[in-house]
């Protein structure tokens, strides 16, 4: 199983694709992405605390959360365009760059034996915007967050 997240930039489109396998069922991963109390426990780097400001996980719903680190706060928001048992489509905006809206799709692929492959795709407006995300250190937050999510799946939290 992939324990580190594979992060790839598409050479022809301003897309970031990520893949990681989890010792979890698709239902567990879906719940971790749609239940605000669970989401706040795992999202982001270890050094941040997340506060959910608004969360309406349904097709047509929206969300907003704030991550805090060393006295600074960073807001994120978006809309759930589609919520289904094996796929979530949503927008994602870092409020520090309000024009940088990404369209994200998450797929929960059942691998059998209580394992699931999570695949995500984030489409942004420009290659420059995509490359700025990649330079931002996002892989640290992604890998640390997914490691927390993996622990939650195996320790009985989910």
C-alpha positions as CSV (number, residue, x, y, z in Angstrom):
1,X,0.0,0.0,0.0
2,X,1.1,3.6,-0.7
3,X,1.9,5.2,2.7
4,X,3.2,8.4,1.3
5,X,0.9,10.3,-1.0
6,X,1.9,10.3,-4.6
7,X,1.5,13.9,-5.8
8,X,1.7,14.6,-9.6
9,X,1.4,17.7,-11.7
10,X,-0.2,17.1,-15.1
11,X,2.2,18.3,-17.8
12,X,-0.6,19.4,-20.2
13,X,-3.3,20.8,-17.8
14,X,-3.1,22.9,-14.6
15,X,-4.1,19.8,-12.4
16,X,-2.6,18.3,-9.3
17,X,-3.4,14.6,-8.8
18,X,-2.8,12.8,-5.5
19,X,-3.1,9.1,-4.7
20,X,-2.8,7.3,-1.4
21,X,-3.9,3.8,-0.1
22,X,-5.5,3.5,3.3
23,X,-6.2,0.6,5.6
24,X,-9.8,1.7,5.7
25,X,-13.1,1.1,3.9
26,X,-14.5,3.6,1.4
27,X,-17.3,4.3,3.9
28,X,-14.7,5.3,6.6
29,X,-12.9,7.6,4.3
30,X,-16.1,9.1,3.0
31,X,-17.3,9.8,6.6
32,X,-13.9,11.3,7.5
33,X,-14.3,13.8,4.6
34,X,-18.0,14.7,5.3
35,X,-18.3,14.7,9.1
36,X,-17.0,18.1,10.3
37,X,-15.8,16.8,13.7
38,X,-13.8,14.0,12.1
39,X,-12.5,16.2,9.3
40,X,-11.1,18.8,11.8
41,X,-9.2,16.1,13.6
42,X,-7.1,15.0,10.6
43,X,-6.9,17.8,8.0
44,X,-3.6,19.7,7.6
45,X,-0.1,19.6,9.2
46,X,0.5,18.3,12.7
47,X,1.3,21.8,14.0
48,X,-2.1,23.3,13.1
49,X,-5.5,23.2,14.8
50,X,-8.6,23.3,12.7
51,X,-11.9,25.0,13.6
52,X,-15.0,24.3,11.5
53,X,-16.9,27.6,10.9
54,X,-19.6,26.1,8.6
55,X,-20.2,22.6,7.2
56,X,-23.1,21.5,5.1
57,X,-21.9,18.3,3.5
58,X,-24.6,17.7,0.9
59,X,-24.9,18.2,-2.8
60,X,-25.3,22.0,-3.1
61,X,-23.9,22.6,0.4
62,X,-20.9,24.7,1.4
63,X,-18.1,24.7,4.0
64,X,-15.5,26.9,5.7
65,X,-12.8,26.1,8.2
66,X,-9.9,28.0,9.8
67,X,-6.5,26.5,10.5
68,X,-4.4,28.1,13.3
69,X,-0.7,27.9,13.7
70,X,1.5,30.0,16.0
71,X,-1.1,32.7,16.5
72,X,-1.9,33.1,12.8
73,X,-5.2,31.9,11.2
74,X,-5.8,30.7,7.6
75,X,-9.3,30.4,6.2
76,X,-10.4,27.9,3.6
77,X,-13.9,27.7,2.0
78,X,-15.8,26.0,-0.8
79,X,-19.0,24.4,-2.1
80,X,-19.9,20.8,-2.3
81,X,-21.1,20.3,-5.9
82,X,-21.7,16.6,-5.6
83,X,-21.7,14.2,-2.6
84,X,-21.9,10.5,-3.4
85,X,-20.7,7.4,-1.6
86,X,-17.7,6.9,-3.9
87,X,-17.0,10.5,-5.0
88,X,-17.0,14.1,-3.8
89,X,-16.8,17.1,-6.1
90,X,-16.2,20.4,-4.5
91,X,-14.5,23.8,-4.8
92,X,-11.6,24.8,-2.6
93,X,-10.4,28.3,-2.0
94,X,-7.6,29.5,0.3
95,X,-8.9,32.9,1.5
96,X,-5.4,34.3,1.3
97,X,-5.7,33.9,-2.5
98,X,-9.5,34.4,-3.1
99,X,-9.1,34.3,-6.9
100,X,-7.4,30.9,-6.7
101,X,-10.4,28.6,-6.8
102,X,-9.8,24.9,-7.4
103,X,-12.3,22.3,-8.6
104,X,-11.6,19.1,-6.7
105,X,-12.8,15.6,-7.2
106,X,-12.1,12.9,-4.7
107,X,-12.7,9.2,-5.5
108,X,-12.9,6.4,-2.9
109,X,-11.8,3.1,-4.7
110,X,-12.5,-0.1,-2.8
111,X,-9.5,-2.4,-3.1
112,X,-11.0,-5.1,-1.0
113,X,-9.8,-6.5,2.4
114,X,-10.7,-3.3,4.2
115,X,-8.4,-1.2,2.0
116,X,-9.2,1.9,-0.1
117,X,-7.4,4.0,-2.6
118,X,-8.1,7.7,-2.3
119,X,-7.6,9.6,-5.5
120,X,-7.9,13.4,-5.8
121,X,-7.7,15.8,-8.6
122,X,-7.5,19.6,-8.2
123,X,-8.0,21.7,-11.3
124,X,-6.8,25.4,-11.0
125,X,-7.0,28.3,-13.5
126,X,-3.3,28.5,-14.5
127,X,-0.1,26.6,-14.5
128,X,1.4,29.4,-12.4
129,X,-1.3,28.9,-9.8
130,X,-0.8,25.1,-9.8
131,X,3.0,25.5,-9.4
132,X,2.5,28.0,-6.6
133,X,0.4,25.3,-4.7
134,X,3.2,22.8,-5.3
135,X,5.9,25.2,-4.0
136,X,3.8,26.1,-0.9
137,X,4.7,23.0,1.0
138,X,1.3,21.5,0.5
139,X,2.9,18.0,0.5
140,X,3.7,18.3,4.2
141,X,0.1,19.1,5.1
142,X,-1.2,16.4,2.8
143,X,1.1,13.7,4.1
144,X,0.8,14.7,7.8
145,X,-2.9,15.0,7.5
146,X,-3.3,11.6,5.8
147,X,-1.1,10.0,8.4
148,X,-3.5,11.3,11.1
149,X,-6.4,10.0,9.0
150,X,-4.8,6.6,8.7
151,X,-4.4,6.4,12.5
152,X,-8.0,7.3,13.0
153,X,-9.0,4.5,10.6
154,X,-7.0,1.9,12.5
155,X,-7.5,3.1,16.1
156,X,-11.2,2.8,16.1
157,X,-12.0,6.5,15.8
158,X,-13.8,5.9,12.5
